[in-house]
Amino acid sequence: MTMPPINPTLPFEDPLPLDSVVTADLETLQSKGGPQTPFIVEWYGIKGGQSIGAQFELLDYASPEAMLRAFWLSLINGARGSTVYFHNWSGYDSILSLGALLTQPIIVGRG
């Protein structure tokens, strides 16, 4: 079976709204042969000319899940109307963090 060629897409030429983009990142530790444990998660950016963001460290929480729940609530409430860039979210970062989001009693609405 012959696959059709993949054509390049057109370049994005609109202005990038960098004043409404925030970045989120998660770091983990792994002991020899053990699971990856999130120990810090952060989001940051600039909105309306002001720095916004928050950092969450495992030492301040009873569990990684509690830290990640606090992160998600902070991001959802503090970055409304922003586009979020999740650094390295295609792998373990998303797997480790989405459980905490999906267990939040959140009602998502417009705005």
C-alpha positions as MATLAB code, in Angstrom:
seq = 'MTMPPINPTLPFEDPLPLDSVVTADLETLQSKGGPQTPFIVEWYGIKGGQSIGAQFELLDYASPEAMLRAFWLSLINGARGSTVYFHNWSGYDSILSLGALLTQPIIVGRG';
ca = [
       0.000    0.000    0.000;
       1.409    3.363   -1.024;
       0.885    6.259    1.329;
       0.086    9.678   -0.111;
       2.735   12.347    0.359;
       2.475   14.603    3.386;
       2.205   18.173    2.247;
       3.604   20.960    4.409;
       1.120   23.228    6.063;
       1.074   26.962    5.557;
       3.116   28.928    8.081;
       1.276   30.674   10.901;
       1.392   34.358   10.039;
      -1.019   35.890   12.530;
       0.443   37.842   15.420;
       1.257   35.670   18.415;
      -0.587   36.912   21.515;
       2.366   36.362   23.852;
       0.760   38.568   26.483;
      -1.895   35.885   26.993;
       0.262   32.736   26.925;
       1.254   30.981   30.143;
       3.665   28.074   30.523;
       3.177   25.086   32.824;
       5.783   22.500   33.783;
       6.053   19.491   36.077;
       9.213   17.877   37.443;
       9.504   14.370   38.865;
      11.983   12.210   40.748;
      12.389    8.496   40.240;
      14.141    6.153   42.621;
      15.885    3.103   41.223;
      13.141    0.988   39.702;
      10.439    3.018   41.426;
       7.628    5.182   40.124;
       8.082    8.773   39.020;
       6.941   11.103   41.783;
       6.025   14.715   40.992;
       7.884   17.038   43.385;
       7.293   20.464   41.853;
       4.827   21.965   39.395;
       4.591   25.541   38.203;
       2.776   27.845   35.850;
       3.816   31.358   34.869;
       3.304   34.053   32.279;
       2.381   37.670   31.676;
      -1.177   38.910   31.473;
      -2.120   42.536   31.065;
       1.524   43.501   31.479;
       1.709   41.810   34.912;
       3.571   38.642   35.859;
       1.228   35.860   36.927;
       1.816   32.320   38.085;
       2.373   30.015   41.009;
       4.784   27.301   42.096;
       3.827   24.224   44.099;
       6.371   22.079   45.958;
       5.647   18.622   47.320;
       7.125   19.501   50.731;
       4.158   21.844   51.251;
       1.503   19.147   50.607;
       0.433   15.824   52.077;
       0.780   14.034   48.732;
       1.641   14.569   45.062;
      -2.091   14.415   44.282;
      -2.846   17.243   46.736;
      -0.066   19.342   45.185;
      -1.384   18.696   41.671;
      -4.982   19.517   42.677;
      -3.775   22.869   44.050;
      -1.841   23.467   40.816;
      -4.873   22.808   38.607;
      -7.169   25.043   40.651;
      -4.587   27.828   40.617;
      -4.047   27.526   36.860;
      -7.763   27.411   36.060;
      -8.590   30.380   38.271;
      -5.456   32.437   37.711;
      -4.985   32.123   33.953;
      -8.531   32.623   32.670;
      -8.575   33.612   29.025;
      -4.971   32.518   28.505;
      -3.496   29.952   26.188;
      -1.494   27.431   28.205;
       1.673   25.870   26.836;
       2.397   22.659   28.729;
       6.121   21.901   28.541;
       6.737   18.221   27.751;
       3.075   17.347   28.289;
       3.083   14.651   25.616;
       4.577   12.070   27.943;
       4.657   11.318   31.640;
       3.859   14.887   32.701;
       0.334   14.611   31.362;
      -0.166   11.072   32.648;
       0.975   12.030   36.148;
      -1.044   15.244   36.372;
      -4.362   14.593   34.644;
      -5.687   12.297   37.375;
      -5.656   15.211   39.819;
      -7.545   17.374   37.325;
     -10.145   14.727   36.561;
     -10.927   14.215   40.248;
     -11.582   17.934   40.843;
     -15.189   18.902   41.539;
     -14.980   21.653   38.930;
     -17.735   23.158   36.880;
     -16.206   24.536   33.724;
     -18.020   27.466   32.219;
     -17.465   30.182   29.702;
     -15.037   32.954   30.511;
];
